[in-house]
Amino acid sequence: HYPLRRQRQMCIRDRGDRVAMHGFNSWGRGLVRFQTVKTFDEPSGAALESRLRHMAIAGYTRCGAAIRHATAQMQEQAGTPYKLLILISDGYPYDDQYEGEYAGEDTSKAIEEARDQGVACVCLSVGSDADKKRLEKVYGASNYLAIHRSEQLVPKLHQLVESAIATAMKKVA
């Protein structure tokens, strides 16, 4: 897969796209950790790949807080007219006293706030058992993609991203 990965990196650089990567986890309302993996100005390379390989799952997913923080960072640092936030998750926003309908509504509200600022949002639910109705309710009918294997991603991702960007652009037009 290395040639494909290299090809994707070259496309991003050639098109002038600015990409940042972050991870997040939480342990209750008072401790939401937002970790920088790659800044907008940092080039791709061995250091980034090493950081990605060393990432691990930890804690819970207070998605609303992470989406709001990522949106604020994009507005301050992206320097581009079009912004896309991709949340890779199991599709379940969950934390201590942040669960069920409350967590879903907060995540939906954070996505709506991001769109109101012109940031397109999509959720990639990978390897999850989250049901379609729940994903639609939280992320919007056309703003999530549930896949079980990474090979399923490429054919479906383009349409998902285009739809999310069009929705966000309508909000700021």
Solvent accessible surface area in square Angstrom, and as a share of the most:
residue,aa,sasa,rsa
1,H,187,0.84
2,Y,127,0.48
3,P,101,0.63
4,L,85,0.42
5,R,88,0.32
6,R,107,0.39
7,Q,107,0.47
8,R,124,0.45
9,Q,33,0.15
10,M,88,0.39
11,C,62,0.37
12,I,67,0.34
13,R,122,0.45
14,D,115,0.59
15,R,179,0.65
16,G,52,0.50
17,D,56,0.29
18,R,86,0.31
19,V,46,0.26
20,A,26,0.20
21,M,66,0.30
22,H,60,0.27
23,G,12,0.11
24,F,49,0.20
25,N,23,0.12
26,S,0,0.00
27,W,105,0.37
28,G,11,0.10
29,R,193,0.70
30,G,82,0.78
31,L,87,0.43
32,V,48,0.28
33,R,130,0.47
34,F,51,0.21
35,Q,101,0.45
36,T,67,0.39
37,V,3,0.02
38,K,12,0.05
39,T,63,0.37
40,F,24,0.10
41,D,115,0.59
42,E,47,0.21
43,P,104,0.66
44,S,38,0.24
45,G,31,0.30
46,A,86,0.67
47,A,63,0.49
48,L,5,0.02
49,E,36,0.16
50,S,39,0.25
51,R,86,0.31
52,L,74,0.37
53,R,167,0.61
54,H,142,0.63
55,M,78,0.35
56,A,92,0.71
57,I,179,0.91
58,A,46,0.35
59,G,35,0.34
60,Y,97,0.37
61,T,39,0.23
62,R,17,0.06
63,C,0,0.00
64,G,0,0.00
65,A,34,0.26
66,A,5,0.04
67,I,3,0.01
68,R,85,0.31
69,H,84,0.38
70,A,14,0.11
71,T,4,0.03
72,A,47,0.37
73,Q,37,0.16
74,M,23,0.10
75,Q,73,0.32
76,E,138,0.62
77,Q,87,0.39
78,A,3,0.02
79,G,74,0.71
80,T,39,0.23
81,P,106,0.67
82,Y,131,0.50
83,K,29,0.12
84,L,51,0.26
85,L,18,0.09
86,I,71,0.36
87,L,15,0.08
88,I,118,0.60
89,S,16,0.10
90,D,66,0.34
91,G,0,0.00
92,Y,64,0.24
93,P,1,0.00
94,Y,97,0.37
95,D,0,0.00
96,D,90,0.47
97,Q,153,0.68
98,Y,2,0.01
99,E,88,0.40
100,G,40,0.39
101,E,116,0.52
102,Y,119,0.45
103,A,0,0.00
104,G,8,0.08
105,E,96,0.43
106,D,32,0.16
107,T,0,0.00
108,S,34,0.22
109,K,98,0.42
110,A,1,0.01
111,I,6,0.03
112,E,77,0.34
113,E,55,0.25
114,A,2,0.01
115,R,31,0.11
116,D,74,0.38
117,Q,87,0.39
118,G,6,0.06
119,V,0,0.00
120,A,0,0.00
121,C,3,0.02
122,V,4,0.02
123,C,1,0.00
124,L,8,0.04
125,S,1,0.01
126,V,66,0.38
127,G,54,0.51
128,S,18,0.11
129,D,122,0.63
130,A,13,0.10
131,D,79,0.41
132,K,137,0.58
133,K,166,0.70
134,R,66,0.24
135,L,1,0.01
136,E,56,0.25
137,K,134,0.57
138,V,9,0.05
139,Y,4,0.02
140,G,23,0.22
141,A,78,0.61
142,S,59,0.38
143,N,8,0.04
144,Y,27,0.10
145,L,21,0.10
146,A,48,0.37
147,I,4,0.02
148,H,124,0.55
149,R,144,0.52
150,S,77,0.49
151,E,119,0.53
152,Q,52,0.23
153,L,43,0.21
154,V,105,0.61
155,P,105,0.66
156,K,96,0.41
157,L,46,0.23
158,H,130,0.58
159,Q,141,0.63
160,L,13,0.06
161,V,25,0.15
162,E,92,0.41
163,S,36,0.23
164,A,0,0.00
165,I,45,0.23
166,A,50,0.39
167,T,42,0.25
168,A,0,0.00
169,M,44,0.20
170,K,155,0.66
171,K,102,0.43
172,V,78,0.45
173,A,120,0.93
